[in-house]
């Protein structure tokens, strides 16, 4: 699912790389 999230939000991972990215990854997992 990691690839799916990146494709759906190519500009989000960049800004989420600061912190929200871990929260979103956990939610998806």
Buried (B, 14 or more C-beta within 10 A) or exposed (E): EEEEBEEEEEEBBEEBEEEEBEEBBEEEE
